[in-house]
Amino acid sequence: MLVIFDCDGVLVDSEPLAAAVFSAELARLGLTMSGDECYREFHGHSLAYCFDWIERKFDCRLPDAFAAQLSAATDNTFSRKLQAVPGVEAVIKELERRHISYCVASNGGHKKIANSLATTGLVRYFNRDKGNCFSVDDVATGKPAPDLFLYAAESMGVPPAFTTVIEDSAAGVRAAKRAGMELFVYDPMENFAAETGLRRFFQMQDLLAQLLPRGC
């Protein structure tokens, strides 16, 4: 069995922070999007998708330096405010106790993932030296395509049918379904309340009871 965690919003409580920074950096260019709008439109997507969406929406071309400026602003905010999702470390420790393989597969770049995990102390569980950290940098197409999840499972030596994905975004949900993997949706804000057929949970401490058979 393999458990694949998304990073932003599942391992680290980064999404509201990232959306606020994105909004502020766009404002510096004269482009108006609130933090809530940035969250709604960009949640779970790669930067390439976000930049393309912005350029089409505002009929503009983002400056070449925008990616670096956004990255620096995000790193600064994360270094001061980023925290792990409450309860997720206990989940990881229980997986280790039961000798269940796990990894992270994120639409973020390796540098961003590494910084987030280091800031929150989760880097001890997920890092490239351990071979269980996968990024959109590793594949041609990120989520909602299934490529990243399939690549992660193949790299970990586990077939998709024996792989479970923990996600919180629409793009990640679609990617997991397309990969033919079991899926659990972390939905503390009830963003998926209108969707049927999803196995949702609202607090990390609720995950293990759903994920692992009793007595496993």
N, C-alpha and C positions, 0 to 999 in steps of 0.2 A: 504494500500500500504506500502511496505517496500523497502528501498534502501540499498543495501549492498555494501560497499566500500571495495576494496582491500586496503592494507596499503601502502606497498612499491611501489612507482611510481605513486600512485593515491592520497593518503593523504599526504605523505611525499616524497620529492625529493631525495630518498636514493639510487636508483639503481646504478648510476655511482660511487658514493662514496663506496658503498659496494663492487662493482666489483673491484675497485682499491685496496681496502684493501685485498680482497681475493687473488688477484694476488700477492701482496707483501708478504703475509703470505705463499703462496705456494712457492715463490722464496726462502724463508728461508729454505725450505725443499729440495731445488734443483729441484723443479718442475716448469717448465716454461709454464705459460699461461698469456697472456696479459690481461689488464683490459677489453678490448673489447671482447676477447674470453670468459672471465668469465661471462661478461654480456650476451653474446649470448647463452651460454650453460646453465647458471644457473638462468636466469631471471624468476622469478615467481615460482621457485621450492623450495621444502623444503631442509633443510640442509642434511637430510638423503639421499635424491636423489643426491645432489651435491657430498657428500662424496663417495657414491657408484660409481658415474660416474668417479670421479677422480681415485679411486682405480682400476677400470677396465681399464681406459684409460692408466694409467701409470704402471699398473701391480705392485701395491705396497699396503702397508697397512699404512694408516695415523696413526701417533702417537696418543695415547689415550688423550694426552693433547691438541691436535690440536683444538678441538672444543672450549675449554676454551680460548686458545690463540687468536683464530679468533674472539670470542665474545668480549674479552677485547680490541683488536685492533679496532674492529668496533665501540664499545662504545666510545672509545677515539676520533675517527674521527668524529662520529656523534655529540658528545657533542660540538665540535668546529665548525662544518660546516653544519650540517643538517638543512634544512628549509622545511616549509610546501610547497606543490605544490601551485603556485600562483593561487589565486581565489577560492581555495577549501573551505576556511572558509566562504566565502560569499554564496556558494552553501548550506553548512550545515545550516547557519542561515536562509536561505530562506525555507528550508525544515521544520525547526522548526516553522517558522512563519505560514506555511501552515499545521502544525500539522501532518506531514508525518514522520513515523517511519524510523529510520536509524540505521545502525550498521557497524562495521568493521569485516571482516573475512579474516584472513591472513595466509599464509603458514609459517610465522615466529612464534617463540615461544612467550608466553605471556610476558616474561621479555623483549625481544627485542621490541615487540609492545609498551609496556608501556614506555620504555626508549625513543623510537622515538616520541611518542605522547607527552610525558612530555617535551622533548627538543624543540619541535615546538609549544607548547602551545595548541595543539589539545586535550590534555587529558581531558579538561573540557567537551568535547563532547562525547568522547569514553573512557569508563573505565569499569572495571569488577564490580564495585559497582553499576553502572547504568544498568548492565546486557546487555550491547550492544557491548561487545568486545569478539571476538571469534578467536581462534588460532588453528593451526594444532595440538597443545597439546591436544585439546578437542576431537579429532576423531582418528580412527585407521589409516585412509589413507587420506593424503592431496591432494590438487589439483595436477593433473587434474581430480582425482576422484571427484564426486559431493558431497561427504559426508559432507564436511565443510559447504558448502552453505546450504545444506538441514538441517543440525544441527542448523545453525544460524537462518534460517527461522522458524523452529519448536520452537526454544527457544524464538523467538520474537512473536510467535503466529500468523504467517502469512503464508498462503499456498504458495507454489512455484509459482503458476500461477499469484499471485499478488505481486511478488517480482522482483525487478530490480537490476541487478548486474552492478557495474562500475569496469571495469578491464583494465589492460594494458599489460598482459602477455598471451602467447599462452596457458600455463597451466591453467590460470584462465578462459580464453575464453572457453576452452574445458569443464572445470568443470561446468560453468554456463549453457552451452548448455545441458550437460548431466543431470543437475538438472531441466531442463525444465523451466528456468527462462528467463525473458527478459534481454537483454544484450546491454550495451553501452560500446564501447572501446575507452579509452583515448589514443590517438595515436599521440602525438606531434612530434615524430621522424619518423612517417609514416612507422613504422615497419610492418603494416598490409596492405600496399598499394596494394599488389598483391592478397589479398583475397577479394572475392566478397561476398555480402550479409551481411556484418557487418555494423552496425550503428556506425560509427567512429566520434569522435570530436577531436579537436586539441588544444583547450583552455578551461579551466574550465568554463569561463563565457558563453561558447556556450552550456553547458550541459543542463541548465534549460529549454531553449527553446525547446529542443528535448525531454526532460524527462517529462515535465508537459504540459498538454493541455492548450492552451491559455484561460485565464480567470479562471483557476483552483485555 
